[in-house]
Amino acid sequence: MEPIPISSTYVREALLGGESADHLLPPSVASFINNNMIYAFASDLSDLSSDWLYLQKLEQIQWPLLSQERRVHVLNVMQYSIHLAKIHKVDLRRAAVAGLLHDYAKYLPLDDQYEAAPQDFIDLNDKIVHAPACAYYVKSDLGIDDQGILDAICYHTTSHPQIDNLGKIIYLADKIEYGREFKSLPPIRRMAELDLDRAMLMCLDEVFLALERQGREAHPFTKASYDTISKAVRNR
């Protein structure tokens, strides 16, 4: 790729000002920035100014454990979690920490993941075991003992019938962050900014359809979560 004589500051300021910088960048770079909404949530992130050193420390610890693709994903989940937390009046720092660390143990050996998962997490399989394992290692390795953060991480693959708003935000952000390009996601993203419960139901409907296509059963926690949230929405 031929180098392009352009200031990164100029590009950043253009994007933060709502202007397109596509004409200034190689197509692959412009596509990456646009698809992952790199600058879309800058105003939300600025509200965390006093917490960035802590988040950067966590990021540095976690980075060697993740692939490059997974690093992009966890940053997307973190920034989208902050965005939703700001809208729904959930603590931004807790949302940022849970979003950043939700896949902390994903690439550890499966034997270690199963050993770390709590015994009361029923019906574990290779696709979901990293979630409870992540909660264990985030607590043991990083000293994070906020139970709400740990629960949000633990149930980000399955949801849970007692899931709170922080947990809903992390569950949704993991499924619908802007790096994911499924055609069914834009309506869920719009609903997530208006109503977390209805967005959860829409997202879970898509999960059930995907599992059905794969010939797999939904996890009992997922089914129970759907029933609990459906009842709460009906009883409003």
Stockholm file with secondary structure:
# STOCKHOLM 1.0

chainA/1-236         MEPIPISSTYVREALLGGESADHLLPPSVASFINNNMIYAFASDLSDLSSDWLYLQKLEQIQWPLLSQERRVHVLNVMQYSIHLAKIHKVDLRRAAVAGLLHDYAKYLPLDDQYEAAPQDFIDLNDKIVHAPACAYYVKSDLGIDDQGILDAICYHTTSHPQIDNLGKIIYLADKIEYGREFKSLPPIRRMAELDLDRAMLMCLDEVFLALERQGREAHPFTKASYDTISKAVRNR
#=GR chainA/1-236 SS CCCCCCCHHHHHHHHHTTCCCGGGSCHHHHHHHHHTTTTTTHHHHHTTGGGHHHHHHHHHHHGGGSCHHHHHHHHHHHHHHHHHHHHTTCCHHHHHHHHHHTTTTTTSCHHHHHHHSCTTSCSCCTTTTHHHHHHHHHHHHHCCCCHHHHHHHHTTTTCCTTCCHHHHHHHHHHHHCTTCCCTTHHHHHHHHTTCHHHHHHHHHHHHHHHHHHTTCCCCHHHHHHHHHHHHHHHTC
#=GC SS_cons         CCCCCCCHHHHHHHHHTTCCCGGGSCHHHHHHHHHTTTTTTHHHHHTTGGGHHHHHHHHHHHGGGSCHHHHHHHHHHHHHHHHHHHHTTCCHHHHHHHHHHTTTTTTSCHHHHHHHSCTTSCSCCTTTTHHHHHHHHHHHHHCCCCHHHHHHHHTTTTCCTTCCHHHHHHHHHHHHCTTCCCTTHHHHHHHHTTCHHHHHHHHHHHHHHHHHHTTCCCCHHHHHHHHHHHHHHHTC
//
